[in-house]
Amino acid sequence: MTISTPCASTIPHAPMSRRAMLAGAAACAVFAAPRIPAAQENAGPHALPPLPYATNALSPHIDAHTMELHHGRHHAGYVRNLNAALADHPQLAQEPLHALLTRLDEAPASLRTALRNNGGGHANHSMFWEIMGPEGGAPEGALRAAIEAEFGDVESLRLALKRAGLRQFGSGWAFVTVDGEGRLGLAARPNQDTPLMEGGRVLFGVDVWEHAYYLYYQNRRGDYLDAWWNTLNWARIAERFEAARAGTLTI
Ligand code: MN
């Protein structure tokens, strides 16, 4: 994304209308918020990906404080613990994340729970930041056709995913899955489990752990799921859809 235009337009010697100034200031506020850098202290093969937008970019649907804690503390913790689990396993440490998760059964039994929880957490959250954003949009083309083929229409998909998220007892995720032919499905998993663990692929999904919404929505998971739908970056989801059909989608 480019950050120069809206912020540069607020310099004092650039005359502009009040309306343009307000629009520029609003855009600037979004882009000028502090970004959480990738954790430098992580020793190991896996790294916290930087958020692809500012922590307040999804407001008012998801507030900046929730994003800061969720990305900078929760996701960072999964990465740190995944690296710690792999510290004495140089061969497994070379495996890409999706391969680790697909072949959990091949990992030493003593390592499996740590890989499942922290590797799953790393994969799920990396996907989650990527499929959200301030861009909005709507599903188009082949992606829209795939949604209509499986769910009838986009609103029916929204409601089905919301129901899956509401039904997930305790902590977990609700996912829209995609296979190599571009056929969509719905899945819910507890904790940090993911369809990747059964060799599936995730088109997009939503975190229904309380840490994802409790600060702002308290116990109102349904309100959070309604608001979260507005954060979807449909252009990015379409890219993931094409990657799944090309066999190149990983996490
Ligand atoms: Mn989370």
Boltz pocket constraint, residues with backbone or C-beta under 6 A from the ligand:
constraints:
  - pocket:
      binder: B
      contacts: [[A, 70], [A, 74], [A, 125], [A, 207], [A, 209], [A, 211], [A, 212]]
      max_distance: 6.0
